[in-house]
Amino acid sequence: MIALQNLFNEFVPWLLFLVFILFFLKMITWARNRKAAAIAFGLLVQMYLPDPKAQITIEAVAERKQEVKKAQGGNSTPKGEAFDE
């Protein structure tokens, strides 16, 4: 009985690893077919895992907005409101 339990304890990590591989392969096929479950899982993972380049992305977007504002000549009105008069 102890030998069977030891054998089971040695195979459990490998079985979990195999289950994770099969799960992610299934997610890949679902994502290729644009299934809602794969998209929802991806969004859920994206919510909880941090983006390592988030600060760089935020700074790049802020720079682009400043460049657009300078290119418009400092005009503070949005594009659609200039012709509403």
VMD Tcl script that draws the C-alpha trace (Angstrom):
set ca {
  {0.00 0.00 0.00}
  {2.83 2.41 0.85}
  {4.59 1.59 -2.44}
  {1.41 2.40 -4.36}
  {1.03 5.69 -2.50}
  {4.66 6.61 -3.21}
  {4.17 5.80 -6.88}
  {1.02 7.94 -6.96}
  {2.85 10.83 -5.26}
  {5.58 10.70 -7.90}
  {3.14 10.75 -10.81}
  {0.82 13.51 -9.56}
  {3.08 16.42 -10.62}
  {3.54 14.89 -14.07}
  {-0.20 14.34 -14.43}
  {-0.89 17.96 -13.45}
  {1.72 19.13 -15.93}
  {0.07 17.04 -18.66}
  {-3.37 18.42 -17.76}
  {-2.07 22.00 -18.01}
  {-0.51 21.29 -21.40}
  {-3.77 19.79 -22.68}
  {-5.78 22.70 -21.26}
  {-3.60 25.29 -22.98}
  {-3.65 23.36 -26.25}
  {-7.44 23.39 -26.06}
  {-7.39 27.14 -25.36}
  {-5.16 27.68 -28.39}
  {-7.57 25.82 -30.67}
  {-10.52 27.73 -29.20}
  {-8.70 31.04 -29.64}
  {-8.01 30.24 -33.28}
  {-11.73 29.59 -33.76}
  {-12.54 32.77 -31.79}
  {-14.60 31.01 -29.14}
  {-15.96 33.22 -26.37}
  {-14.59 30.97 -23.62}
  {-11.01 31.40 -24.82}
  {-11.42 35.17 -25.10}
  {-12.95 35.35 -21.62}
  {-10.14 33.25 -20.17}
  {-7.55 35.46 -21.85}
  {-9.19 38.61 -20.49}
  {-9.38 37.11 -17.01}
  {-5.70 36.19 -17.07}
  {-4.80 39.64 -18.42}
  {-6.69 41.28 -15.54}
  {-4.74 39.45 -12.85}
  {-1.27 39.25 -14.39}
  {0.67 42.51 -14.37}
  {1.91 44.00 -17.62}
  {5.68 44.54 -17.24}
  {5.71 47.33 -19.84}
  {2.57 49.14 -18.67}
  {4.44 52.25 -17.51}
  {6.34 52.50 -20.82}
  {3.07 52.18 -22.76}
  {1.38 54.87 -20.66}
  {4.29 57.26 -21.22}
  {4.28 56.60 -24.99}
  {0.55 57.32 -25.23}
  {0.95 60.53 -23.23}
  {3.77 61.68 -25.55}
  {1.65 60.99 -28.64}
  {-1.24 62.98 -27.20}
  {1.09 65.91 -26.53}
  {2.48 65.74 -30.08}
  {-1.04 65.73 -31.55}
  {-1.99 68.68 -29.38}
  {1.09 70.63 -30.54}
  {0.41 69.70 -34.18}
  {-3.12 71.10 -33.89}
  {-1.61 74.41 -32.82}
  {-2.70 74.27 -29.22}
  {-6.36 74.22 -30.25}
  {-8.20 73.05 -27.13}
  {-11.47 72.17 -28.87}
  {-11.94 68.54 -29.91}
  {-12.22 67.76 -33.63}
  {-16.01 67.33 -33.73}
  {-16.93 70.45 -31.78}
  {-15.28 72.96 -34.12}
  {-18.04 72.60 -36.73}
  {-21.07 72.48 -34.41}
  {-21.75 76.21 -34.59}
}
mol new
graphics top color blue
foreach p $ca { graphics top sphere $p radius 0.5 }
foreach p [lrange $ca 0 end-1] q [lrange $ca 1 end] { graphics top cylinder $p $q radius 0.2 }
display resetview
